Amino acid sequence: MRAKREYRDRAETEVAVLDALVDRADDGMTIFELRAEAGVDIDELEEALATLKEDGLIDVDAGASETVIKPDERVVPEIPTDDADEQSIGDWLRERMPF
């Protein structure tokens, strides 16, 4: 699942983090899981997390054994989308051309 469209105009690493967190919105993810999912180095991840936290788009739960990061509820789409509602150029052409 992907983060809502209004949160996709951010830096590539921030969007990758939000998308990963939205996929696991209920459980959240540790920093190590996020790093593996986003495929970025720790410095890029740290910068992205700081920006997202500052903007209020993530919630950080520092538990006794590990820190778990979850997306803010406004980032998570209400209905899971696979972008089926966004029509591709090919689909648009197929509807309009008689072939």
N, C-alpha and C positions, 0 to 999 in steps of 0.2 A: 504494500500500500504506500501511497505517496502523501506527503504533507499537502495541506490545502494550497491551492494555486496562489493565493495572496502572499504566501511565505516562500515562494520559489524564486523570487527575484533577488536572492542573496548570493553570497560567495559560494562557489562550488562545494567547498568543504562543509559549510553550514547547511546547505541543502542535503548533502549526503548524510550528515548527522541527523537532521530532522527526519529524513526518510527512514533511516534505520530505527530511530526511536518510535516512529509511528507504527512500524511493523510489530514492535513489541511494547506497545503503549501500556498494557496492563502490568507486565512484569518489570519493565525498565531494562536498562543495560548498564554494565559496569564500563569503566573507561577502557579496559582491555578489550571488551567485546566491541565497543564503538570503534576503537582503533582498527581492529581486524575488519569490521564491516565497511568502514569508510575507506580503508586502504591508504591512509595518510600517516605522516610521521607525527610523533607526539607533540611537537611544537605547533604544527598546523591545527591539530585537534584541540590543544589547549587554548589557542587563540579563538577558534570557532566556538568552543564551549563558553569562554568568557563573554564573547559577544552575544551569544544566544541567551545566556543567563542575564546579562545586563538588559537585554530587550524583553525579558520576561517570557521567553518562548520555551524554556526548559525548567524543570523542577529537580533539585538535587536533594536526595535523601541520604545523609551521612549516617549510616547505621553503625552498629558496634563492630561488625566484621568487614563490611565493604560499603562503598559509596555507590548508590544506584541513581541513575539519571533517567528521568521520564519526560516526555513531551508535555507541554502545557495543553490542557484540553481544547483550547481554541485552535491548535495546530492540527489536531486529528480530525479527518473528515467524518461526517456523520454516517455516511454510507460508503463502504469500501468501493473504490473505483479502480478500474484497470484501464482508465482512459477510453472506455468504450463510448462515452458520450462525446468525445472529441473526434470529429471526422477527419480522416486523413485525406490528402489531396487525391490519392488514387481512388478512394471511395467516392469522393465528390465528383470526380470525372466519370466514373462508372455509372453513377446515377443520371448524369446528363448526356452521356454519349450513347448512341444506339449500338453498342457492341458487347 
